[in-house]
């Protein structure tokens, strides 16, 4: 079966943040659907679009023959900006390739160029176009959240949309830095971290109170006013007033010692040590910075990295290196601008953003970020003082991170070449899929697919398969089901036109690794042949004659051959890491499925019974079996259960009788 690379999904006609004053429309040009890239057809499509445009700000999307997004751009004047793409001789080779693939355009007219910039960043993150500079970041940034809406607010780690009411502090560079800070803050301010439901059920203090990391408001060991004072101190500390908080604690400790209340003095001493610990972990002296982010760029050998430092309230919340993609033929200043726009599409911008170079669209970025934050945001290049010293440190970190990445990529490239040679592949695989199953004697069976590329794991491509048809503990049947579901759409649509961008349904793998031996290999090989798929390289990894010994793996080929690698081979270590990653993922999925089954209730099967009514029934009758045995009148007497709901429950259990 022949196959071709799959593209992106058909482009929706709107955006999550579109306002009523935005006009959206699509203009199609020459070139039949499915035609090969052709420069003249692309120029014709763009010229047809230019005729409909006016000199207004907005965002344009270039689409290929299937409607997939090739590029998202913003413009002060749509008509002038889009017309530039018809001047072929003035375009780089990269842009000429993009124009040759363009068959239609989608236009969104906005109220201002700043609004266009924000919309452009949002659409780039949504569609991941192949010709845009992309900020590659799998996970959102973690924050510390002090919840509101409760007499005793909770402190917790938070990721994702900031929908919950409360005060957010961050971003932090990693979950580890958040966890460390929260642990120290608990020692310092004794704030609770438990859920509201856990809080409401307590009749005695939990372990956190015993180890002096909570004030136990759940059982009245502290009153509401005293807890509110701790919350306010925490807000002051996280907001940059750490010195004042420490001075207050020192005063309280001295008074307790003077009153001979040595137990209270010892508690305050431990809190003071926690404050010192938090400040000691701030490796960068940023006390005079307030709220600021620092970005420094380093480029070498065709690669580019951006180091970001995050300072809030004069405290350093860590740093992270960003590795933007699709940067060829793009200036360093433009790359940094695009990264900032995409980064702050998710993270609230601080009052100050420090960069290591002048940006051509600095004023536009400031205007856009001001709209996002609803306050003044300044972008500047530091020239002297603490800001300049901090920038130099960020630059050193950026250079060192890039040098490490270049060294690692050189080693990784060598390993990939050697792996391709050992596994007899025609070229270095760009997409490797690894498969495994997990179950307990056939129960709660789950299959999993892990995806890796030359630059590491592609975690947004991972997939779990709940085994539905395979019976008992037949590993071979389970693997057959997984393969059928993975490749079903591709076998029906060999060109990958399934309407989903970069998903498992649209992208062909360059190598399939199976955790298993001859049996698993035969099962997968026969399944794919039945589906008409014969050109996907297959390799099965078995642990060899001594299952408990690492380094004795046997690699099974579809034609029955077996090969091994030396126990100290870097290629073997790499393949073992791939297998271990799919082990980790599938076992986690299996455990989660088992946990859900353990906590499931027979009442979940009754249609129309939600969590509140299920809880009311269980509280009234005690167990699900007593609900099942209850008569209609007994069900009607349960608090919160209407006559109609009682009839539904009764009919569900007594329909046959």
Secondary structure, 3 states (H helix, E strand, C coil): CCCCCCCCCCCCCCCCCCCCCCEEEEEECCCCCCCCCCHHHHHHHHHHHHCCCCCCCEEEEEECCCCCEEEEEEECCHHHHHHHHHCHHHCCHHHHHHHHHCCEEEEEECCCHHHHHHHHHHHHHHHCCCCCCECCCCCCCEEEEEECCCCCCCEEEECCCCCCCEEEEEEECCHHHHHHHHHHHHHHHCCCCCCHHHHHHCCCCCHHHHCCCCCCHHHCCCCHHHHHHHHHHHHHHHCCCHHHHHHHHHHHHHHHHHCCCHHHHHHHHHHHHHHHHHHHCCCCCCCCCCCEEEEEEEEECCEEEEEEEEEECCEEEEEEEECCECCCCCCHHHHHHHHHHHHCCCCCCCCEEEECCCCCCHHHHHHHHHHHHCCCCEEECCCCHHHHHHHHHHHHHHHHHHHHHHHHHHHHHHHHHHHHHHCCCCCCCCCEEEEEEEEECCEEEEEEEEEEECCEECHHHCEEEECCCCCCCCHHHHHHHHHHHHHHHHHHCCCCCCCCCCCCCCCCCCEEEEECCHHHHHHHHHHHHHCCCCCCCEEEEECCCCCCCCCCCEEEECCCCEECCCCCCHHHHHHHHHHHHHHHHHHHHHHHHHHHHHHCCHHHHCCCCCHHHHHHHHHHHCCHHHHHHCCHHHHHCCCCCCHHHHHHHHHHHHCCC
